[in-house]
Amino acid sequence: MDTKISYALDLLSGTPLETLKSLSPNELRSIDEIRLRVNRPMSVSIGSEDRIIKDTPIKPEEIEFSFKSAFSYSMHSYSKELSGGYITTRGGNRVGICGTAVTASGESIETLKYISSVNIRIAREIKGAADGIVSRCFNDGLCGVLIIGPPSSGKTTVLRDLVRQLGNRMKVSLIDELNEISATHRNVAQNDVGRLTDVFVSYPKPAGISAAVRVMSPRAVAADEIGTDSDAAALEYAYHSGVFLITAVHAIGFEAARRKPAVKRLIDCRAFSWAVELDHERRQRVIRID
């Protein structure tokens, strides 16, 4: 059995565990997400498709087992992760939780209670996912690349492999704000992000980018899901400091992406030489940016 699926099954009990154990190894390997919702049936995501595996309502105690197992029965030790709604577990799997927020003065979230949904996202590494990008975009040396795609189009998978390939050749600083790329667990990256890659885990992107440029002297900075003005400002600072940018953004196609103010700002300053469009079928279209 795939090791990361095995680690995910360790977070399940009762009917969810029995149901998934009854699937074939090939069926298990195809699963991207396992989602539990209290008093509703378990579903799994395979690519962009959601499937109900067995029409049996999930019991509150099964939700509680998964939630507490993900946090190693030590919620007070992971208060930041709990307030953020997710935690990275063994093998790099990411567990997202949904419930009732406890807020401070009606603004920042202090913690969650009454957990109603748990989503176990299987950490997938596809080595070679960025082969086409590397061969097409880096023939003339290092350059800036913008990866574009809607949710579940494989942006993170492609970005991870691109970081791995570049990070085996040169110094790369990975700003892994959501810990989705490196899947660092207890200070060790569970995914291969390259031998020369330095990982900034859980840093807000602007702070991580600024720190990377100041103290790690990278050839390239990589960051996922850019979108805010502060993201753009930090990336522009890195670019004007002589650092190449490898980034990704949620959008359906290049034209939609360039309408986003943060992306337009970076395109206008010529931070990117290439854009890579992804779709739900995970097809890649490489575009030269003039």
Backbone as CSV, one residue per row, in Angstrom:
resi,resn,N_x,N_y,N_z,CA_x,CA_y,CA_z,C_x,C_y,C_z
1,MET,0.846,-1.203,0.000,0.000,0.000,0.000,0.876,1.244,0.000
2,ASP,0.464,2.272,-0.731,1.156,3.547,-0.738,1.315,4.059,0.691
3,THR,2.543,4.488,1.031,2.840,4.892,2.407,1.967,6.047,2.862
4,LYS,1.752,7.034,1.999,0.985,8.207,2.404,-0.489,7.877,2.580
5,ILE,-1.005,6.943,1.787,-2.372,6.460,2.011,-2.436,5.721,3.340
6,SER,-1.414,4.924,3.631,-1.368,4.190,4.896,-1.403,5.152,6.079
7,TYR,-0.642,6.249,5.978,-0.658,7.245,7.050,-2.035,7.899,7.179
8,ALA,-2.704,8.112,6.043,-4.052,8.690,6.078,-5.033,7.742,6.756
9,LEU,-4.916,6.448,6.475,-5.811,5.468,7.097,-5.607,5.406,8.609
10,ASP,-4.402,5.737,9.067,-4.146,5.764,10.512,-4.996,6.803,11.226
11,LEU,-5.532,7.756,10.467,-6.349,8.821,11.053,-7.835,8.478,11.046
12,LEU,-8.175,7.271,10.597,-9.581,6.880,10.474,-9.919,5.752,11.428
13,SER,-11.200,5.626,11.704,-11.688,4.545,12.557,-13.056,4.104,12.052
14,GLY,-13.560,3.021,12.591,-14.923,2.585,12.319,-15.223,2.372,10.847
15,THR,-16.426,2.806,10.433,-16.892,2.590,9.064,-15.986,3.220,8.005
16,PRO,-15.492,4.466,8.187,-14.601,5.036,7.161,-13.364,4.169,6.919
17,LEU,-12.771,3.686,7.991,-11.571,2.860,7.847,-11.903,1.536,7.160
18,GLU,-12.971,0.877,7.588,-13.355,-0.406,6.996,-13.698,-0.248,5.509
19,THR,-14.387,0.852,5.176,-14.787,1.087,3.792,-13.572,1.261,2.883
20,LEU,-12.624,2.078,3.310,-11.456,2.317,2.471,-10.549,1.093,2.398
21,LYS,-10.465,0.343,3.463,-9.640,-0.867,3.443,-10.205,-1.922,2.491
22,SER,-11.490,-1.806,2.166,-12.102,-2.770,1.251,-11.806,-2.449,-0.215
23,LEU,-11.242,-1.255,-0.490,-10.928,-0.873,-1.859,-9.629,-1.541,-2.320
24,SER,-9.466,-1.648,-3.619,-8.244,-2.232,-4.173,-7.093,-1.233,-4.041
25,PRO,-5.845,-1.712,-4.099,-4.696,-0.803,-4.048,-4.743,0.270,-5.128
26,ASN,-5.188,-0.082,-6.335,-5.267,0.909,-7.415,-6.292,1.992,-7.107
27,GLU,-7.426,1.576,-6.528,-8.453,2.555,-6.152,-7.934,3.484,-5.062
28,LEU,-7.237,2.941,-4.090,-6.690,3.759,-3.011,-5.672,4.761,-3.538
29,ARG,-4.827,4.307,-4.458,-3.781,5.185,-4.993,-4.355,6.362,-5.770
30,SER,-5.569,6.234,-6.273,-6.155,7.304,-7.085,-6.793,8.404,-6.232
31,ILE,-6.938,8.182,-4.931,-7.647,9.126,-4.067,-6.768,10.319,-3.715
32,ASP,-7.306,11.528,-3.907,-6.605,12.765,-3.549,-7.042,13.291,-2.191
33,GLU,-8.325,13.130,-1.867,-8.855,13.637,-0.594,-9.860,12.652,-0.013
34,ILE,-9.886,12.590,1.305,-10.885,11.813,2.048,-11.631,12.806,2.929
35,ARG,-12.944,12.883,2.759,-13.698,13.913,3.482,-14.784,13.274,4.339
36,LEU,-14.763,13.647,5.622,-15.760,13.174,6.582,-16.623,14.342,7.025
37,ARG,-17.941,14.149,7.000,-18.883,15.165,7.471,-19.839,14.507,8.444
38,VAL,-20.011,15.079,9.602,-20.806,14.438,10.641,-22.249,14.219,10.177
39,ASN,-22.730,13.003,10.379,-24.091,12.578,10.031,-24.360,12.562,8.519
40,ARG,-23.285,12.621,7.732,-23.411,12.500,6.274,-22.387,11.483,5.775
41,PRO,-22.576,10.957,4.578,-21.665,9.896,4.112,-20.270,10.417,3.794
42,MET,-19.292,9.532,3.905,-17.921,9.856,3.535,-17.821,10.008,2.019
43,SER,-16.984,10.952,1.570,-16.724,11.098,0.145,-15.222,11.144,-0.082
44,VAL,-14.824,10.856,-1.303,-13.425,10.991,-1.687,-13.361,11.822,-2.954
45,SER,-12.234,12.488,-3.153,-12.004,13.259,-4.373,-10.939,12.564,-5.188
46,ILE,-11.238,12.386,-6.470,-10.282,11.825,-7.418,-10.178,12.829,-8.549
47,GLY,-9.082,13.584,-8.568,-8.995,14.703,-9.498,-10.065,15.728,-9.163
48,SER,-10.871,16.116,-10.142,-11.940,17.094,-9.911,-13.279,16.427,-9.606
49,GLU,-13.295,15.101,-9.484,-14.539,14.365,-9.258,-14.682,13.988,-7.783
50,ASP,-15.880,14.203,-7.237,-16.195,13.816,-5.860,-17.119,12.608,-5.878
51,ARG,-16.792,11.607,-5.069,-17.585,10.384,-5.046,-17.944,10.004,-3.612
52,ILE,-19.192,9.575,-3.424,-19.597,8.969,-2.157,-19.308,7.479,-2.249
53,ILE,-18.485,6.997,-1.324,-18.052,5.607,-1.382,-19.083,4.660,-0.778
54,LYS,-19.646,5.065,0.357,-20.646,4.234,1.023,-21.653,5.141,1.696
55,ASP,-22.928,4.877,1.469,-23.979,5.777,1.955,-24.316,5.488,3.410
56,THR,-23.303,5.629,4.260,-23.475,5.418,5.695,-23.063,6.691,6.423
57,PRO,-23.931,7.283,7.239,-23.586,8.539,7.912,-22.366,8.388,8.819
58,ILE,-21.517,9.392,8.797,-20.343,9.416,9.666,-20.785,9.792,11.078
59,LYS,-20.324,9.034,12.048,-20.688,9.276,13.441,-19.812,10.379,14.048
60,PRO,-20.352,11.126,15.003,-19.548,12.177,15.654,-18.249,11.640,16.247
61,GLU,-18.281,10.426,16.808,-17.061,9.883,17.409,-16.003,9.544,16.355
62,GLU,-16.436,9.264,15.112,-15.473,8.999,14.044,-14.790,10.295,13.597
63,ILE,-15.570,11.386,13.577,-14.993,12.704,13.314,-13.997,13.057,14.418
64,GLU,-14.400,12.833,15.661,-13.548,13.180,16.797,-12.232,12.400,16.764
65,PHE,-12.298,11.113,16.403,-11.085,10.306,16.338,-10.115,10.879,15.314
66,SER,-10.614,11.197,14.124,-9.749,11.721,13.071,-9.156,13.066,13.458
67,PHE,-9.979,13.926,14.010,-9.533,15.255,14.414,-8.440,15.165,15.483
68,LYS,-8.688,14.391,16.522,-7.723,14.300,17.627,-6.462,13.543,17.211
69,SER,-6.602,12.554,16.344,-5.429,11.826,15.870,-4.518,12.740,15.049
70,ALA,-5.127,13.599,14.228,-4.329,14.520,13.412,-3.499,15.447,14.290
71,PHE,-4.059,15.842,15.424,-3.373,16.751,16.343,-2.657,16.002,17.472
72,SER,-2.483,14.698,17.286,-1.751,13.861,18.252,-2.308,13.993,19.667
73,TYR,-3.619,14.200,19.757,-4.301,14.334,21.050,-3.662,15.418,21.921
74,SER,-3.122,16.434,21.294,-2.451,17.520,22.017,-2.797,18.842,21.356
75,MET,-4.084,19.180,21.367,-4.545,20.376,20.679,-3.885,21.653,21.198
76,HIS,-3.567,21.690,22.499,-2.968,22.902,23.058,-1.568,23.148,22.502
77,SER,-0.908,22.074,22.037,0.436,22.226,21.473,0.393,22.750,20.039
78,TYR,-0.775,22.702,19.424,-0.921,23.121,18.030,-2.001,24.191,17.900
79,SER,-1.970,25.153,18.815,-3.026,26.168,18.836,-3.033,27.004,17.560
80,LYS,-1.837,27.295,17.009,-1.779,28.085,15.779,-2.413,27.314,14.633
81,GLU,-2.055,26.032,14.513,-2.622,25.206,13.445,-4.131,25.051,13.615
82,LEU,-4.568,24.871,14.855,-6.000,24.705,15.122,-6.765,25.959,14.721
83,SER,-6.236,27.137,15.064,-6.919,28.381,14.696,-6.893,28.602,13.193
84,GLY,-5.853,28.059,12.526,-5.764,28.194,11.077,-6.606,27.189,10.325
85,GLY,-7.057,26.145,11.022,-7.970,25.183,10.412,-7.316,24.028,9.688
86,TYR,-6.027,23.829,9.861,-5.382,22.689,9.197,-4.072,22.346,9.902
87,ILE,-3.596,21.117,9.659,-2.314,20.687,10.198,-1.695,19.691,9.217
88,THR,-0.372,19.703,9.112,0.338,18.730,8.292,0.723,17.547,9.171
89,THR,0.381,16.358,8.735,0.614,15.163,9.533,1.705,14.299,8.908
90,ARG,1.957,13.159,9.524,3.023,12.268,9.075,2.868,11.920,7.599
91,GLY,3.984,11.938,6.879,3.964,11.662,5.454,3.658,12.876,4.611
92,GLY,3.328,14.007,5.277,3.023,15.227,4.541,1.556,15.421,4.225
93,ASN,0.696,14.476,4.650,-0.737,14.657,4.409,-1.239,15.869,5.193
94,ARG,-2.153,16.604,4.569,-2.695,17.803,5.214,-4.134,17.542,5.640
95,VAL,-4.430,17.827,6.892,-5.764,17.606,7.438,-6.419,18.958,7.706
96,GLY,-7.503,19.237,6.986,-8.261,20.455,7.191,-9.477,20.167,8.048
97,ILE,-9.836,21.110,8.881,-10.977,20.925,9.783,-11.946,22.087,9.645
98,CYS,-13.210,21.776,9.853,-14.277,22.772,9.743,-15.173,22.631,10.963
99,GLY,-15.505,23.748,11.575,-16.360,23.708,12.756,-16.840,25.098,13.111
100,THR,-17.032,25.346,14.390,-17.491,26.639,14.882,-16.296,27.429,15.400
101,ALA,-16.103,28.625,14.862,-14.952,29.439,15.249,-15.196,30.144,16.574
102,VAL,-14.148,30.194,17.373,-14.127,31.017,18.580,-13.231,32.207,18.265
103,THR,-13.811,33.400,18.227,-13.074,34.569,17.767,-12.695,35.500,18.918
104,ALA,-11.673,36.287,18.661,-11.243,37.319,19.603,-11.793,38.652,19.112
105,SER,-12.685,39.230,19.874,-13.297,40.519,19.523,-13.970,40.483,18.155
106,GLY,-14.461,39.303,17.780,-15.190,39.179,16.530,-14.328,39.227,15.294
107,GLU,-12.993,39.172,15.449,-12.110,39.290,14.292,-11.241,38.049,14.128
108,SER,-10.089,37.998,14.771,-9.182,36.866,14.593,-9.741,35.613,15.263
109,ILE,-9.444,34.465,14.657,-9.916,33.186,15.179,-8.933,32.666,16.215
110,GLU,-9.419,32.384,17.410,-8.564,31.856,18.470,-8.470,30.339,18.399
111,THR,-9.607,29.691,18.148,-9.627,28.233,18.083,-10.915,27.790,17.386
112,LEU,-11.108,26.492,17.263,-12.325,25.925,16.703,-12.935,24.966,17.704
113,LYS,-14.260,24.862,17.650,-14.959,23.877,18.482,-16.065,23.245,17.644
114,TYR,-16.663,22.195,18.173,-17.735,21.479,17.470,-17.310,21.146,16.034
115,ILE,-16.294,20.336,15.905,-15.748,19.990,14.585,-16.795,19.185,13.811
116,SER,-17.147,19.678,12.628,-18.207,19.043,11.837,-17.693,18.363,10.578
117,SER,-16.510,18.762,10.093,-15.949,18.163,8.880,-14.442,18.014,9.023
118,VAL,-13.931,16.953,8.452,-12.485,16.722,8.392,-12.142,16.350,6.961
119,ASN,-11.118,16.988,6.415,-10.674,16.690,5.055,-9.203,16.270,5.092
120,ILE,-8.925,15.038,4.709,-7.553,14.532,4.668,-7.079,14.594,3.221
121,ARG,-6.139,15.489,2.949,-5.604,15.639,1.597,-4.297,14.850,1.502
122,ILE,-4.267,13.906,0.594,-3.102,13.044,0.440,-1.990,13.817,-0.264
123,ALA,-0.812,13.803,0.321,0.331,14.497,-0.271,0.828,13.711,-1.476
124,ARG,0.701,14.300,-2.646,1.096,13.616,-3.870,2.356,14.244,-4.450
125,GLU,3.344,13.450,-4.672,4.526,13.877,-5.401,4.516,13.185,-6.764
126,ILE,4.596,13.971,-7.819,4.713,13.391,-9.159,6.000,13.929,-9.759
127,LYS,7.069,13.180,-9.571,8.349,13.620,-10.102,8.308,13.526,-11.624
128,GLY,8.698,14.612,-12.243,8.610,14.710,-13.701,7.450,15.564,-14.158
129,ALA,6.593,16.015,-13.214,5.432,16.817,-13.597,5.828,18.126,-14.261
130,ALA,7.034,18.602,-13.970,7.485,19.874,-14.545,8.525,19.681,-15.643
131,ASP,8.697,18.454,-16.125,9.724,18.200,-17.147,9.540,19.080,-18.386
132,GLY,8.295,19.177,-18.863,8.027,19.966,-20.057,8.337,21.440,-19.858
133,ILE,8.062,21.938,-18.652,8.323,23.348,-18.350,9.831,23.597,-18.309
134,VAL,10.554,22.709,-17.660,12.003,22.873,-17.551,12.656,22.859,-18.931
135,SER,12.253,21.915,-19.775,12.877,21.803,-21.096,12.514,22.971,-21.999
136,ARG,11.317,23.526,-21.831,10.863,24.620,-22.695,11.332,25.986,-22.192
137,CYS,11.281,26.198,-20.887,11.468,27.545,-20.345,12.898,27.871,-19.935
138,PHE,13.708,26.867,-19.677,15.030,27.152,-19.120,16.170,26.797,-20.060
139,ASN,15.902,26.736,-21.355,16.956,26.470,-22.337,18.026,27.558,-22.343
140,ASP,17.600,28.799,-22.118,18.524,29.932,-22.165,18.912,30.416,-20.777
141,GLY,18.707,29.589,-19.761,19.051,29.973,-18.393,17.821,30.185,-17.535
142,LEU,18.047,30.571,-16.298,16.969,30.757,-15.327,16.117,31.963,-15.706
143,CYS,14.797,31.847,-15.462,13.882,32.943,-15.764,12.666,32.834,-14.858
144,GLY,11.808,33.861,-14.906,10.598,33.859,-14.102,9.475,33.090,-14.765
145,VAL,8.755,32.272,-13.969,7.665,31.453,-14.492,6.433,31.627,-13.613
146,LEU,5.284,31.864,-14.251,4.002,31.983,-13.574,3.135,30.786,-13.949
147,ILE,2.721,30.017,-12.948,1.865,28.846,-13.164,0.428,29.240,-12.850
148,ILE,-0.493,28.958,-13.769,-1.874,29.424,-13.671,-2.822,28.236,-13.787
149,GLY,-3.831,28.200,-12.935,-4.830,27.143,-13.061,-5.907,27.261,-12.008
150,PRO,-7.079,26.671,-12.256,-8.146,26.660,-11.254,-7.820,25.645,-10.164
151,PRO,-8.597,25.610,-9.072,-8.386,24.598,-8.047,-8.441,23.192,-8.638
152,SER,-7.618,22.300,-8.090,-7.550,20.887,-8.501,-7.016,20.698,-9.914
153,SER,-6.239,21.652,-10.400,-5.646,21.517,-11.725,-4.200,21.034,-11.658
154,GLY,-3.678,20.861,-10.453,-2.324,20.351,-10.298,-1.248,21.413,-10.173
155,LYS,-1.634,22.656,-9.831,-0.642,23.740,-9.715,0.433,23.417,-8.684
156,THR,-0.014,22.987,-7.515,0.948,22.717,-6.443,1.862,21.560,-6.807
157,THR,1.318,20.539,-7.460,2.123,19.389,-7.884,3.213,19.821,-8.867
158,VAL,2.823,20.657,-9.834,3.789,21.141,-10.829,4.814,22.057,-10.172
159,LEU,4.351,22.964,-9.320,5.257,23.889,-8.644,6.252,23.122,-7.775
160,ARG,5.768,22.111,-7.069,6.648,21.302,-6.216,7.747,20.640,-7.034
161,ASP,7.385,20.069,-8.174,8.387,19.385,-8.977,9.344,20.375,-9.620
162,LEU,8.850,21.543,-9.974,9.723,22.570,-10.526,10.733,23.035,-9.479
163,VAL,10.268,23.225,-8.247,11.171,23.589,-7.150,12.203,22.481,-6.930
164,ARG,11.766,21.233,-6.977,12.689,20.100,-6.787,13.785,20.122,-7.851
165,GLN,13.380,20.279,-9.110,14.363,20.229,-10.182,15.334,21.409,-10.124
166,LEU,14.810,22.615,-9.884,15.693,23.775,-9.771,16.545,23.685,-8.511
167,GLY,15.937,23.192,-7.417,16.638,23.097,-6.141,17.708,22.031,-6.097
168,ASN,17.769,21.193,-7.102,18.881,20.253,-7.216,20.056,20.851,-7.994
169,ARG,19.846,22.071,-8.536,20.883,22.709,-9.347,21.422,23.995,-8.730
170,MET,20.572,24.685,-7.960,20.937,26.014,-7.473,20.173,26.318,-6.185
171,LYS,20.561,27.420,-5.535,19.895,27.825,-4.299,18.488,28.370,-4.602
172,VAL,17.490,27.760,-3.988,16.100,28.190,-4.121,15.534,28.410,-2.726
173,SER,14.805,29.492,-2.538,14.073,29.713,-1.290,12.595,29.468,-1.552
174,LEU,12.037,28.515,-0.846,10.626,28.157,-0.987,9.836,28.774,0.149
175,ILE,8.904,29.648,-0.188,8.046,30.283,0.813,6.768,29.466,0.885
176,ASP,6.731,28.555,1.846,5.656,27.553,1.917,4.667,27.944,3.005
177,GLU,3.899,28.992,2.714,3.013,29.580,3.727,2.018,28.569,4.277
178,LEU,1.425,27.740,3.416,0.419,26.778,3.837,0.991,25.374,4.030
179,ASN,2.311,25.251,3.870,2.994,23.965,4.052,2.430,22.888,3.131
180,GLU,2.021,23.279,1.943,1.484,22.326,0.975,2.550,21.789,0.026
181,ILE,3.612,22.531,-0.159,4.615,22.135,-1.146,5.640,21.189,-0.521
182,SER,6.253,21.618,0.579,7.250,20.774,1.242,6.621,19.740,2.157
183,ALA,5.407,20.047,2.683,4.737,19.177,3.663,5.674,18.879,4.823
184,THR,6.242,19.946,5.395,7.184,19.783,6.499,6.466,19.313,7.751
185,HIS,6.995,18.257,8.353,6.442,17.696,9.587,7.578,17.562,10.585
186,ARG,7.467,18.317,11.698,8.513,18.310,12.729,9.886,18.629,12.138
187,ASN,9.925,19.699,11.384,11.153,20.280,10.829,11.743,19.512,9.645
188,VAL,11.098,18.461,9.196,11.627,17.685,8.077,10.627,17.725,6.923
189,ALA,11.082,18.180,5.744,10.220,18.188,4.561,9.905,16.749,4.162
190,GLN,8.616,16.436,4.092,8.204,15.086,3.725,8.250,14.885,2.213
191,ASN,8.240,15.989,1.466,8.348,15.926,0.014,9.750,16.348,-0.417
192,ASP,10.183,15.855,-1.553,11.490,16.189,-2.111,11.398,17.540,-2.811
193,VAL,12.026,18.556,-2.221,11.997,19.895,-2.815,13.388,20.329,-3.279
194,GLY,14.318,19.395,-3.374,15.646,19.722,-3.885,16.684,19.852,-2.794
195,ARG,17.897,19.462,-3.103,18.973,19.442,-2.117,19.460,20.831,-1.737
196,LEU,19.240,21.822,-2.597,19.739,23.172,-2.338,18.604,24.144,-2.031
197,THR,17.455,23.606,-1.642,16.287,24.447,-1.357,16.161,24.706,0.140
198,ASP,15.969,25.968,0.492,15.693,26.370,1.876,14.204,26.658,1.995
199,VAL,13.578,26.070,3.022,12.125,26.133,3.135,11.713,27.045,4.289
200,PHE,10.884,28.031,3.982,10.308,28.934,4.978,8.868,28.491,5.207
201,VAL,8.625,27.768,6.286,7.315,27.169,6.544,6.450,28.101,7.389
202,SER,5.217,28.286,6.941,4.195,29.053,7.669,4.507,30.547,7.768
203,TYR,5.534,31.006,7.057,5.766,32.447,6.969,4.675,33.069,6.105
204,PRO,4.118,34.202,6.500,3.319,34.962,5.531,4.223,35.272,4.335
205,LYS,3.678,35.185,3.131,4.536,35.304,1.953,5.399,36.573,1.947
206,PRO,4.851,37.755,2.242,5.716,38.948,2.203,6.899,38.849,3.167
207,ALA,6.647,38.382,4.384,7.730,38.266,5.369,8.733,37.209,4.952
208,GLY,8.254,36.087,4.425,9.150,35.021,3.997,10.019,35.428,2.821
209,ILE,9.414,36.099,1.840,10.167,36.542,0.670,11.244,37.539,1.073
210,SER,10.864,38.494,1.916,11.821,39.498,2.370,12.976,38.855,3.118
211,ALA,12.674,37.921,4.024,13.720,37.246,4.789,14.623,36.429,3.872
212,ALA,14.025,35.744,2.909,14.810,34.910,1.998,15.824,35.746,1.226
213,VAL,15.369,36.873,0.694,16.267,37.725,-0.091,17.384,38.284,0.784
214,ARG,17.054,38.647,2.011,18.042,39.270,2.897,19.081,38.279,3.412
215,VAL,18.655,37.071,3.754,19.566,36.197,4.505,19.984,34.911,3.797
216,MET,19.314,34.518,2.703,19.633,33.235,2.079,20.244,33.363,0.685
217,SER,20.340,34.545,0.147,20.917,34.823,-1.186,20.493,33.792,-2.237
218,PRO,19.167,33.622,-2.440,18.716,32.609,-3.408,18.878,33.079,-4.848
219,ARG,18.990,32.121,-5.769,18.894,32.441,-7.183,17.430,32.612,-7.581
220,ALA,16.547,31.849,-6.928,15.111,31.920,-7.235,14.306,31.823,-5.950
221,VAL,13.156,32.487,-5.951,12.177,32.380,-4.866,10.918,31.748,-5.443
222,ALA,10.379,30.768,-4.730,9.148,30.105,-5.155,8.058,30.328,-4.120
223,ALA,6.849,30.621,-4.588,5.719,30.841,-3.688,4.437,30.439,-4.398
224,ASP,3.488,29.924,-3.636,2.219,29.445,-4.184,1.103,30.429,-3.860
225,GLU,0.092,30.450,-4.708,-1.156,31.177,-4.455,-0.931,32.652,-4.142
226,ILE,-0.235,33.349,-5.028,-0.070,34.786,-4.839,-1.387,35.484,-5.176
227,GLY,-1.565,36.674,-4.639,-2.827,37.348,-4.944,-2.991,38.727,-4.340
228,THR,-2.310,39.013,-3.226,-2.516,40.292,-2.561,-1.496,41.330,-3.026
229,ASP,-1.796,42.582,-2.729,-0.861,43.662,-3.060,0.462,43.462,-2.327
230,SER,0.398,42.998,-1.084,1.635,42.796,-0.324,2.456,41.647,-0.901
231,ASP,1.785,40.602,-1.423,2.507,39.532,-2.127,3.267,40.109,-3.312
232,ALA,2.555,40.909,-4.109,3.153,41.477,-5.322,4.319,42.396,-4.977
233,ALA,4.158,43.196,-3.934,5.225,44.124,-3.548,6.479,43.366,-3.128
234,ALA,6.286,42.295,-2.356,7.434,41.510,-1.899,8.118,40.806,-3.067
235,LEU,7.332,40.247,-3.981,7.908,39.572,-5.145,8.608,40.561,-6.074
236,GLU,8.037,41.758,-6.212,8.693,42.773,-7.036,10.030,43.187,-6.412
237,TYR,10.046,43.304,-5.088,11.299,43.602,-4.379,12.337,42.519,-4.652
238,ALA,11.919,41.244,-4.598,12.850,40.143,-4.870,13.359,40.215,-6.311
239,TYR,12.461,40.470,-7.243,12.844,40.543,-8.654,13.857,41.658,-8.900
240,HIS,13.599,42.816,-8.311,14.522,43.938,-8.505,15.817,43.756,-7.712
241,SER,15.833,42.743,-6.837,17.067,42.397,-6.126,17.882,41.362,-6.889
242,GLY,17.400,40.979,-8.065,18.123,40.032,-8.901,17.735,38.580,-8.691
243,VAL,16.572,38.352,-8.066,16.101,36.992,-7.787,14.997,36.640,-8.786
244,PHE,15.063,35.450,-9.342,14.027,35.005,-10.279,12.824,34.470,-9.511
245,LEU,11.631,34.599,-10.099,10.387,34.248,-9.424,9.751,33.013,-10.055
246,ILE,9.364,32.077,-9.205,8.599,30.895,-9.620,7.336,30.903,-8.764
247,THR,6.199,31.245,-9.347,4.993,31.443,-8.557,3.777,30.806,-9.230
248,ALA,2.695,30.717,-8.461,1.446,30.149,-8.980,0.278,31.005,-8.522
249,VAL,-0.799,30.996,-9.326,-1.975,31.798,-9.015,-3.232,31.053,-9.458
250,HIS,-4.311,31.242,-8.717,-5.611,30.689,-9.099,-6.233,31.543,-10.194
251,ALA,-6.501,30.950,-11.335,-7.208,31.638,-12.426,-7.456,30.630,-13.532
252,ILE,-8.426,30.924,-14.372,-8.685,30.086,-15.541,-8.065,30.770,-16.748
253,GLY,-6.820,30.471,-17.006,-6.140,30.996,-18.166,-5.348,32.268,-17.904
254,PHE,-4.438,32.546,-18.824,-3.520,33.672,-18.682,-4.248,35.009,-18.673
255,GLU,-5.225,35.175,-19.551,-5.915,36.466,-19.637,-6.639,36.792,-18.339
256,ALA,-7.243,35.778,-17.711,-7.905,36.011,-16.422,-6.880,36.334,-15.348
257,ALA,-5.746,35.649,-15.386,-4.708,35.891,-14.381,-4.155,37.307,-14.473
258,ARG,-3.921,37.774,-15.691,-3.291,39.093,-15.841,-4.239,40.226,-15.457
259,ARG,-5.536,39.932,-15.318,-6.476,40.957,-14.846,-6.413,41.133,-13.333
260,LYS,-5.792,40.207,-12.644,-5.614,40.354,-11.196,-4.558,41.429,-10.935
261,PRO,-4.847,42.407,-10.105,-3.894,43.522,-9.908,-2.495,43.072,-9.502
262,ALA,-2.396,42.084,-8.613,-1.078,41.639,-8.161,-0.285,41.016,-9.298
263,VAL,-0.965,40.215,-10.121,-0.283,39.567,-11.248,0.076,40.600,-12.307
264,LYS,-0.845,41.509,-12.598,-0.575,42.553,-13.600,0.652,43.368,-13.218
265,ARG,0.759,43.674,-11.947,1.905,44.459,-11.465,3.219,43.744,-11.779
266,LEU,3.248,42.432,-11.562,4.470,41.665,-11.790,4.744,41.463,-13.282
267,ILE,3.685,41.281,-14.068,3.869,41.163,-15.522,4.384,42.482,-16.094
268,ASP,3.817,43.580,-15.607,4.216,44.895,-16.123,5.682,45.206,-15.843
269,CYS,6.230,44.673,-14.746,7.645,44.936,-14.449,8.549,43.853,-15.044
270,ARG,7.946,42.980,-15.872,8.674,41.930,-16.600,9.326,40.902,-15.678
271,ALA,8.622,40.579,-14.583,9.143,39.581,-13.654,9.027,38.165,-14.200
272,PHE,8.134,37.948,-15.178,7.923,36.619,-15.740,8.261,36.602,-17.231
273,SER,8.954,35.560,-17.642,9.205,35.341,-19.067,8.223,34.345,-19.663
274,TRP,7.689,33.466,-18.799,6.796,32.405,-19.262,5.599,32.269,-18.335
275,ALA,4.465,31.873,-18.911,3.284,31.483,-18.147,2.927,30.049,-18.537
276,VAL,2.428,29.294,-17.576,2.014,27.919,-17.827,0.554,27.779,-17.407
277,GLU,-0.315,27.521,-18.375,-1.742,27.323,-18.096,-2.006,25.852,-17.811
278,LEU,-2.745,25.568,-16.737,-3.192,24.222,-16.416,-4.712,24.195,-16.435
279,ASP,-5.297,23.021,-16.753,-6.748,22.887,-16.682,-7.103,21.700,-15.791
280,HIS,-8.402,21.401,-15.665,-8.842,20.321,-14.780,-8.350,18.952,-15.238
281,GLU,-8.001,18.841,-16.504,-7.433,17.588,-17.008,-5.925,17.533,-16.793
282,ARG,-5.392,18.591,-16.148,-3.966,18.697,-15.829,-3.087,18.780,-17.071
283,ARG,-3.673,19.287,-18.139,-2.888,19.555,-19.332,-2.143,20.873,-19.161
284,GLN,-0.984,20.983,-19.789,-0.152,22.153,-19.661,-0.020,22.892,-21.002
285,ARG,-0.151,24.198,-20.970,0.081,25.026,-22.158,1.068,26.114,-21.770
286,VAL,2.222,26.112,-22.394,3.292,27.058,-22.069,3.210,28.260,-23.000
287,ILE,3.233,29.456,-22.410,3.061,30.691,-23.175,4.262,31.605,-22.916
288,ARG,4.859,32.116,-23.962,5.926,33.105,-23.832,5.297,34.465,-23.571
289,ILE,5.747,35.172,-22.532,5.228,36.494,-22.222,6.157,37.532,-22.844
290,ASP,5.625,38.336,-23.739,6.453,39.355,-24.426,6.653,40.567,-23.525
